[in-house]
């Protein structure tokens, strides 16, 4: 199982520039790839450019980019721009994000999310790599041309439900999950394999973003728990937490309780349901569980609340994964 690093993911109280520091330290330790998520704080391509200019070799993936917020041309242009500036390929991850972000933050409609994901993925897949004639035609017809080489990195598609998984199988170089337990990895892999059989395709590798804190302080545990709170009412995730024994907190979330109240109700053990949280032996066992579930790549998002730049966690995971700096 490959191990990569998520430098920017969900919004939290961490310093925004922690994302750059995480990526720089991951590059120094020999991690092969860093993911640079997009949200209300960061533009993924700007962050990818900043990270690329401060690192030597780590591969860069921007996103997931919400497909209702950026059109496929803008996504491909962003990847091409960042790649030209940093001098190495930039990949892209696409996703449907949430109503809260798409409609609430951006003021855009989020109709037919899986259809929008499929349409965007089909075009971006073409424009990221060696462009086909179809990829050149729209600009040529308007008297423009592609003046930059394509981004050149892989296309990842964030997928959880059956229809989104089919999109990932059809268009992606990699399928992405977020905040999942080993059991959910196993179910998602079965869903992916079934979709690939129906489509007559080879299934793409399966990656997952997982929060991580090795030898965590209480502040680190709280940071992981905060990342969980927003998922307690999301179908599929809520069932996972009920099965793990946190049904009372799921019911509280369904009643409309705010984030602070939910955080207070979550026991610290909830952090380990969807994370690599604990001492080295605990984390080693958890890594083995994710690998046994069929995960091809675990993308770790280190806590920083009690561990600046995630150095303690990233160092320990690099040793456990046998990375050579």
C-alpha positions in Angstrom: 0.0 0.0 0.0 1.4 3.4 -1.0 1.4 6.3 1.5 0.9 9.9 0.4 0.2 13.1 2.3 -2.8 15.5 2.4 -1.5 19.0 3.1 -4.9 20.8 2.8 -8.2 19.1 3.4 -11.2 20.1 5.5 -11.5 23.5 7.0 -10.4 23.7 10.6 -8.7 26.1 13.0 -5.2 25.2 11.9 -3.0 28.0 10.5 -3.6 28.2 6.7 0.2 28.2 6.0 0.5 24.9 7.9 -0.5 23.4 4.5 2.7 24.5 2.9 4.8 23.4 5.9 3.2 19.9 5.8 4.0 19.6 2.1 7.6 20.8 2.5 8.3 18.3 5.3 6.6 15.5 3.4 8.9 16.2 0.5 11.9 16.1 2.8 10.9 12.8 4.2 10.5 11.1 0.8 6.8 10.9 0.4 5.9 10.5 -3.2 2.8 12.7 -3.5 1.0 15.5 -1.8 -2.7 16.3 -2.2 -3.7 20.0 -2.0 -7.5 20.2 -1.4 -9.7 23.1 -2.3 -12.1 24.9 0.0 -13.1 28.3 1.3 -9.5 29.0 2.4 -7.3 27.7 -0.4 -7.3 27.8 -4.2 -5.8 24.4 -5.0 -3.7 25.5 -8.0 -2.3 28.5 -6.2 -1.3 26.3 -3.3 0.1 23.6 -5.6 2.3 26.3 -7.2 3.5 27.6 -3.9 4.3 24.1 -2.7 6.0 23.1 -6.0 8.3 26.1 -5.8 9.4 25.1 -2.2 9.8 21.4 -2.8 12.1 19.3 -5.0 10.4 16.1 -6.1 7.1 15.3 -4.5 4.2 14.8 -7.0 1.4 17.4 -6.8 -2.3 16.8 -7.0 -4.8 19.7 -6.8 -8.3 19.1 -5.5 -10.8 17.6 -5.2 -12.1 20.6 -7.2 -15.9 20.9 -6.9 -17.2 20.4 -10.5 -20.1 22.9 -10.1 -17.7 25.7 -9.2 -15.1 25.4 -12.0 -15.7 24.4 -15.6 -13.4 21.8 -17.2 -11.4 24.3 -19.2 -10.6 26.3 -16.0 -9.5 23.1 -14.2 -7.2 22.0 -17.1 -5.8 25.5 -17.4 -5.1 25.7 -13.7 -3.2 22.4 -13.8 -1.3 23.5 -16.9 -0.4 26.8 -15.3 0.8 25.3 -12.1 2.8 22.6 -13.9 4.5 25.2 -16.1 5.5 27.4 -13.1 6.9 24.5 -11.0 8.4 22.5 -13.7 6.8 19.1 -13.0 3.4 17.5 -13.6 0.3 18.5 -11.7 -2.6 16.1 -11.3 -6.2 16.9 -10.6 -8.9 15.4 -8.3 -12.6 16.1 -9.0 -15.5 15.8 -6.7 -19.1 17.0 -6.2 -18.4 18.7 -2.8 -21.5 19.6 -0.7 -24.5 21.8 -0.9 -23.0 23.8 2.0 -19.9 24.7 0.0 -21.3 24.9 -3.6 -24.5 26.8 -2.8 -23.6 28.4 0.5 -20.1 29.6 -0.2 -20.0 29.9 -4.0 -23.6 30.7 -4.7 -23.8 28.1 -7.5 -26.4 25.5 -8.1 -25.6 21.9 -7.3 -28.1 20.1 -9.6 -27.5 16.6 -10.9 -24.1 16.2 -9.2 -23.2 12.8 -10.6 -24.0 14.0 -14.2 -21.9 17.1 -13.6 -19.1 14.9 -12.3 -19.2 12.6 -15.3 -19.3 15.5 -17.8 -16.4 17.3 -16.1 -14.3 14.1 -15.7 -14.6 13.2 -19.4 -13.3 16.6 -20.6 -10.6 17.0 -17.9 -9.2 13.5 -18.5 -8.7 14.6 -22.1 -7.1 18.0 -21.3 -4.8 16.8 -18.6 -2.8 14.5 -20.8 -1.8 14.4 -24.5 -4.7 16.4 -25.9 -6.9 14.7 -28.5 -8.4 16.6 -31.4 -11.6 16.9 -29.5 -9.6 18.7 -26.7 -8.1 21.2 -29.2 -11.2 22.0 -31.2 -13.1 24.4 -29.0 -10.2 26.8 -28.6 -9.2 26.5 -32.2 -12.7 27.3 -33.4 -12.5 30.6 -31.4 -9.1 31.5 -32.8 -7.1 30.5 -29.7 -4.6 27.8 -29.0 -3.2 25.9 -26.1 0.1 27.7 -25.4 1.1 25.7 -22.3 1.7 21.9 -22.2 -1.0 20.0 -20.3 -0.8 19.5 -16.5 0.4 16.0 -17.2 -0.6 14.4 -13.8 -3.2 11.8 -13.1 -7.0 12.4 -12.8 -8.5 11.3 -9.5 -12.3 11.2 -9.0 -13.8 11.3 -5.5 -16.6 8.7 -5.4 -18.7 7.1 -2.7 -22.2 6.3 -4.1 -22.7 3.7 -6.8 -23.2 6.2 -9.7 -20.2 8.2 -8.7 -18.1 5.1 -8.5 -19.2 4.3 -12.1 -17.9 7.7 -13.2 -14.5 7.0 -11.5 -14.3 3.6 -13.3 -15.1 5.2 -16.6 -12.7 8.2 -16.5 -10.3 8.2 -13.6 -6.7 7.1 -13.1 -7.5 6.7 -9.4 -10.7 6.6 -7.3 -10.7 8.6 -4.1 -12.5 8.1 -0.8 -12.5 10.4 2.3 -12.7 9.6 6.0 -13.5 5.9 5.8 -13.1 2.9 8.0 -11.4 -0.3 6.7 -14.9 -1.8 6.4 -16.0 1.0 4.2 -12.9 0.6 2.1 -13.8 -3.1 1.6 -17.4 -2.2 0.5 -16.2 0.6 -1.8 -13.7 -1.7 -3.4 -16.5 -4.3 -4.1 -18.6 -1.5 -5.5 -15.7 -0.4 -7.7 -15.0 -3.9 -8.9 -18.6 -4.5 -9.8 -18.8 -1.3 -11.8 -15.6 -2.2 -13.6 -17.0 -5.6 -14.6 -20.2 -4.0 -15.9 -18.1 -1.5 -17.9 -15.6 -4.1 -19.1 -12.8 -1.9 -17.7 -9.8 -2.4 -15.4 -10.7 -0.8 -12.0 -8.6 2.2 -11.1 -6.5 2.1 -7.9 -8.3 3.0 -4.7 -7.0 5.8 -2.5 -8.4 7.3 0.7 -7.8 10.5 2.7 -7.4 9.4 6.4 -6.6 11.7 9.3 -3.5 10.7 11.3 -2.0 11.5 14.6 0.8 9.4 16.1 1.3 9.7 19.8 -1.4 12.4 19.8 -1.9 15.1 22.3 -5.5 16.0 23.4 -5.4 18.9 21.0 -4.6 16.5 18.1 -7.4 14.1 19.1 -9.8 17.1 19.1 -8.6 18.1 15.7 -9.5 14.7 14.3 -12.9 14.7 16.1 -13.7 18.1 14.6 -13.1 16.6 11.1 -15.7 13.9 12.0 -18.5 16.1 13.2 -19.6 17.3 9.7 -20.1 13.7 8.6 -22.4 12.5 11.3 -25.5 13.3 9.3 -24.2 12.1 5.9 -25.8 8.9 4.7 -23.3 6.0 4.7 -21.0 7.7 7.2 -23.7 8.0 9.9 -24.3 4.2 9.6 -20.6 3.6 10.1 -20.6 5.6 13.4 -23.8 3.8 14.6 -22.1 0.5 13.9 -19.1 1.7 15.9 -21.3 2.4 18.9 -21.9 6.1 18.6 -25.6 6.0 17.7 -26.5 8.5 20.4 -24.2 11.1 18.9 -25.6 10.4 15.4 -29.1 11.0 16.7 -27.9 14.2 18.4 -26.5 15.4 15.0 -29.8 14.5 13.3 -31.6 16.7 15.8 -29.7 19.7 14.6 -27.1 20.1 17.4 -24.3 22.5 16.5 -20.7 21.5 16.0 -19.5 22.4 19.5 -22.2 20.3 21.1 -21.4 17.4 18.9 -17.7 17.6 19.6 -18.4 17.6 23.3 -20.6 14.5 22.9 -18.1 12.5 20.8 -15.8 10.2 22.9 -12.1 10.4 22.1 -12.3 6.8 20.8 -14.3 8.0 17.8 -11.1 9.4 16.3 -9.8 5.9 15.7 -12.9 4.8 13.7 -11.7 6.6 10.6 -8.2 7.6 11.4 -4.7 6.5 12.2 -4.7 7.7 15.8 -2.6 6.3 18.7 0.8 5.1 19.5 3.1 3.5 16.8 1.9 0.0 17.5 -1.7 1.0 17.2 -1.1 2.9 14.0 0.9 0.0 12.5 -2.0 -2.4 13.1 -4.4 0.1 11.6 -2.3 0.5 8.5 -2.4 -3.3 8.1 -6.2 -3.2 8.4 -6.5 -0.7 5.6 -4.2 -2.7 3.4 -6.0 -5.9 4.1 -9.3 -4.2 3.2 -7.9 -3.5 -0.3 -6.8 0.1 -0.1 -4.0 0.8 -2.7 -3.0 4.1 -1.3 -3.5 5.8 2.0 -3.3 9.6 1.9 -2.6 10.7 5.5 -3.8 14.1 6.7 -1.6 14.8 9.8 -2.9 16.8 12.7 -1.0 20.0 13.5 -2.8 21.3 16.7 -0.1 19.7 18.9 2.4 18.7 16.2 3.6 21.6 14.1 3.6 20.8 10.4 2.7 17.2 11.4 6.4 16.5 11.8 6.0 13.8 14.5 3.2 12.0 12.7 4.8 12.2 9.2 8.2 11.1 10.6 6.7 8.1 12.3 4.6 7.1 9.3 7.5 7.4 7.0 9.4 5.0 9.2 6.5 2.6 9.3 6.1 2.7 5.5 9.8 2.3 4.9 10.3 5.5 3.0 13.8 6.5 2.1 14.3 10.3 2.3 
